[in-house]
Amino acid sequence: MMNTKRVSIFIAFALAFAVPFSLAAQDSARLLTLQDAINLSLGNNKQLRIDKARIDGALARVDQAQERKMPDLSASGSYYLINQPNFEMKTGGSGGGGSQPSPDNSGFKVNQALIGSVNASLPIYTGGQIKYGIQSATYLAEATRLDADINREAVIANTVAAYANLYKAAETVKVVAQNLEEENQRVKDFTNLEKNGLLARNDLLKASLQASNVELALLEVKNNLRIANINMNLMLGLPERTILTVDTKPFALYKDERGMAAWETMALENRKEFEANTKRKDATNAQMMAVKGSMLPSVSLSGGYFNAYAENLLTITNAINVGVGVKYNVSSLWKTQSKMREVEATQNELNATREMLDEKIRLQVSKAYEDYLLSLKKTEVYESAIAQALENYRITNNKYNNGLVTLTDLLDADLSRLKAQLNKANAAADVTVAYANLQQSAGVLINTLQQKK
C-alpha cells in the first residue's frame, strides 16, 4: 500500500494554502477587484465606525471649548402670591419710646408680585484659559483623527491579506483539480494494463489510493474556498452566499529596490503614531498654560435688564445695568499645583512613549522588509523548483515505463510536482501581502493606494 505518511504530508500541504476563516455562500457571482474590496471593507469595518464616533466626540469638545468665548445669557421670571401682612411701626419721642399701631392699611393691599430679568456676561480676559483650552481640544481632535488613520491602514492591510487568501484558495482548487484529473487518468490506464496482465494488482491499488487521497484533498480545499468566500463577504458587508471571483492583476511581483534604511526613514516621516504623539504633547503644553492661566484674575463685561411689579406698591421698568467685573480666585495659588503635576506626568509619559514608538516601529519595518525580501527570494526558488519538479517527473515517468523505478518513486515525483505547482501558483500573492505589510510599517499604504486611483 502507498506510504500513509506521504499522503498525510500531501493533504496538509494542500490545505496550507487555503487559510480557513470562520463563517457560511449567494448563488449570485461577482468579480471583486482589490480596490473594491478595500473600499467595501473601509465602509463596513466596525472599528472604523467606532473611530468616527470618537472623532465626532473630539470635534464636539473643540466646539465646547470655542463656545466658552461666547457670552452667557440668562433670563428669569418669578411670580409671587403675597398674603396680607400685619404692620407695627416702632416709634420714639421725647417723652419716651413705645409702639403704636399702624394706620389702617385696608386700602393698601399687596397680593401678588412679578419680577423679570435678563442678564448677560462676556469674558474679556481669563488668563488664557479659553485660548489654551481651544488649542488643547484641537490638538486632541487631530490626534484622534490620526489614530483613525492608523486603524484604516490596518484594515487595508488585513483586506489585502484576506483577498490574497481567497485567491490562493481558488488557485489551490484549480491545481488540485487538475492533478486529480491526471490521477484518475492514470487509474484508467493502469486498470487497462492490469486487465491485460501487464501491471501488478498492487500498483493499480497504489495509483487508486493516490487518486482517492487527491480527491479527498480537493474536497477539503473546496470547503476552505467556500469558507474564505463567506469570510470575505461578511467582512465586506456582502450577502453571505455571493460567489466572489478575484482579479489576478494585483498579484504581480512588486520588486522595490529601496533598502531598509530608506523604509525606516519613510516610517519616521509618515507613521501616524509619531504625529499623534506630537499632537498630544502639544495638547498637554496648552493644558499647562491653561492651568497657569487659572492663577490669574479674570475680567468680564456684564449687563442686565430688570422689571418688577408689586400690586398697589411698586412698579420698576427698563432698569438697565452695565459694568465690568474682576474676579480673582486666591485659592488657585495652592489648588493648581496638583493639576500641574498631573500635566507634567502626562508629558513625561508621552516622551517615554515616543522613545518606545521609535524602537517598535524600527523593529516592525525591519521584520516587514526581511519578510518582503524572503517572499521575493521564494519566488525565484519556486521558479527553479517547478522546472526541476517537472523534469524530475518526466524522467521518473520514463524510467517507470522502462521498468527502472517503482511506482512509489513515480508517485513521489508526482507529489513533488504538485507541491511545486502550488508554491508557484501562490508565490505572487505572498509577495503582494508582504509588500502591503512593508508599506503599512512605513505608514505609506494609504497614500500608495490613493495614488493608484
GIDAPE-V639638 format. One record per residue. RES is the residue in one letter. SS is DSSP state (H for helix, E for strand, - for the rest). Layout:
# GIDAPE-V639638
RES|SS, RES|SS
This chain:
# GIDAPE-V639638
M|-, M|-, N|-, T|H, K|H, R|H, V|H, S|H, I|H, F|H, I|H, A|H, F|H, A|H, L|H, A|-, F|-, A|-, V|-, P|-, F|-, S|-, L|-, A|-, A|-, Q|-, D|-, S|-, A|E, R|E, L|E, L|E, T|-, L|H, Q|H, D|H, A|H, I|H, N|H, L|H, S|H, L|H, G|H, N|H, N|-, K|H, Q|H, L|H, R|H, I|H, D|H, K|H, A|H, R|H, I|H, D|H, G|H, A|H, L|H, A|H, R|H, V|H, D|H, Q|H, A|H, Q|H, E|H, R|-, K|-, M|-, P|-, D|E, L|E, S|E, A|E, S|E, G|E, S|E, Y|E, Y|E, L|E, I|-, N|-, Q|-, P|-, N|-, F|-, E|E, M|E, K|E, T|E, G|E, G|E, S|-, G|-, G|E, G|E, G|E, S|E, Q|E, P|E, S|-, P|-, D|-, N|-, S|-, G|-, F|-, K|-, V|-, N|-, Q|E, A|E, L|E, I|E, G|E, S|E, V|E, N|E, A|E, S|E, L|E, P|E, I|E, Y|E, T|-, G|-, G|-, Q|H, I|H, K|H, Y|H, G|H, I|H, Q|H, S|H, A|H, T|H, Y|H, L|H, A|H, E|H, A|H, T|H, R|H, L|H, D|H, A|H, D|H, I|H, N|H, R|H, E|H, A|H, V|H, I|H, A|H, N|H, T|H, V|H, A|H, A|H, Y|H, A|H, N|H, L|H, Y|H, K|H, A|H, A|H, E|H, T|H, V|H, K|H, V|H, V|H, A|H, Q|H, N|H, L|H, E|H, E|H, E|H, N|H, Q|H, R|H, V|H, K|H, D|H, F|H, T|H, N|H, L|H, E|H, K|H, N|-, G|-, L|-, L|-, A|-, R|H, N|H, D|H, L|H, L|H, K|H, A|H, S|H, L|H, Q|H, A|H, S|H, N|H, V|H, E|H, L|H, A|H, L|H, L|H, E|H, V|H, K|H, N|H, N|H, L|H, R|H, I|H, A|H, N|H, I|H, N|H, M|H, N|H, L|H, M|H, L|H, G|-, L|-, P|-, E|-, R|-, T|-, I|E, L|E, T|E, V|E, D|-, T|-, K|H, P|H, F|H, A|-, L|-, Y|-, K|-, D|-, E|-, R|-, G|-, M|H, A|H, A|H, W|H, E|H, T|H, M|H, A|H, L|H, E|H, N|H, R|-, K|H, E|H, F|H, E|H, A|H, N|H, T|H, K|H, R|H, K|H, D|H, A|H, T|H, N|H, A|H, Q|H, M|H, M|H, A|H, V|H, K|H, G|H, S|-, M|-, L|-, P|-, S|E, V|E, S|E, L|E, S|E, G|E, G|E, Y|E, F|E, N|E, A|E, Y|E, A|E, E|-, N|-, L|-, L|E, T|E, I|E, T|E, N|E, A|E, I|E, N|E, V|E, G|E, V|E, G|E, V|E, K|E, Y|-, N|-, V|-, S|-, S|H, L|H, W|H, K|H, T|-, Q|H, S|H, K|H, M|H, R|H, E|H, V|H, E|H, A|H, T|H, Q|H, N|H, E|H, L|H, N|H, A|H, T|H, R|H, E|H, M|H, L|H, D|H, E|H, K|H, I|H, R|H, L|H, Q|H, V|H, S|H, K|H, A|H, Y|H, E|H, D|H, Y|H, L|H, L|H, S|H, L|H, K|H, K|H, T|H, E|H, V|H, Y|H, E|H, S|H, A|H, I|H, A|H, Q|H, A|H, L|H, E|H, N|H, Y|H, R|H, I|H, T|H, N|H, N|H, K|H, Y|H, N|H, N|-, G|-, L|-, V|-, T|-, L|H, T|H, D|H, L|H, L|H, D|H, A|H, D|H, L|H, S|H, R|H, L|H, K|H, A|H, Q|H, L|H, N|H, K|H, A|H, N|H, A|H, A|H, A|H, D|H, V|H, T|H, V|H, A|H, Y|H, A|H, N|H, L|H, Q|H, Q|H, S|H, A|H, G|-, V|-, L|H, I|H, N|H, T|H, L|H, Q|H, Q|H, K|H, K|-
